[in-house]
Amino acid sequence: MSPYPNEHACRLQDPDTVKVRGSITRKHGAKSFRILIGRREGKTTSEAQAYRYPKDEWPADEARAHCKEAGGSFEAAARTQEMTAEEALGPDNPMLPELEEE
């Protein structure tokens, strides 16, 4: 399970055994979360494979607690780091303003 930049992840079932076919959104109090739904090979019933919690709604500790209640393994959203325009665009990008020499 790799961290996502905008969502905390909660794995409920091994993705190698439950193939995800779609997702549904549910509410937990005022917060929403997605449930990834899939099927095991040879089965006709669906089951939850994972939960995804939007990090702008769910602090990591609250998402972790909800995941733990469901018996899942939790991974917090990836931390994003601030970049300068030069780092994001590259030093020779024409979109960067020319720096004046002193």
BELNORUR-V226965 format. One record per pair of residues at least 4 apart in sequence whose ideal C-beta (glycine too) atoms are under 7 Angstrom apart, sorted by the first residue. I is the first residue (numbers start at 0). J is the second residue. Records with the same first field share a line. If there is no record, write none. Layout:
I=J, J
//
This chain:
0=8, 10, 74
2=8, 74, 75, 76, 77
3=8, 76, 77
4=76, 77, 79
5=53, 54, 76
6=51, 52, 53, 54, 76
7=52, 54, 57, 59, 62, 73, 74, 75, 76
8=49, 51, 74
9=49, 50, 66, 69, 71, 73
10=49, 71, 72
11=47, 48, 49, 50, 69, 70, 71
12=16, 17, 46, 48
13=17
14=48
16=39
17=37, 38, 39, 46, 48
18=37, 38
19=35, 36, 37, 48
20=36, 37, 38, 45
21=36
22=33, 34, 35, 36
23=34, 36
24=31, 33
25=31, 32, 34
26=30, 31
27=32, 65
30=56, 57
31=53, 56
32=50, 51, 52
33=50, 51
34=47, 50
35=47, 48, 49, 51
36=45, 47, 48
37=45, 46, 48
38=42, 45
50=66, 69, 71
52=57, 62
53=57
54=76
57=61, 62
59=63, 75
60=64
61=65
62=66, 73
63=67, 73
64=68
65=69
66=71, 73
67=73
82=86, 87
84=88, 95
85=90, 95
88=92, 94, 95
//
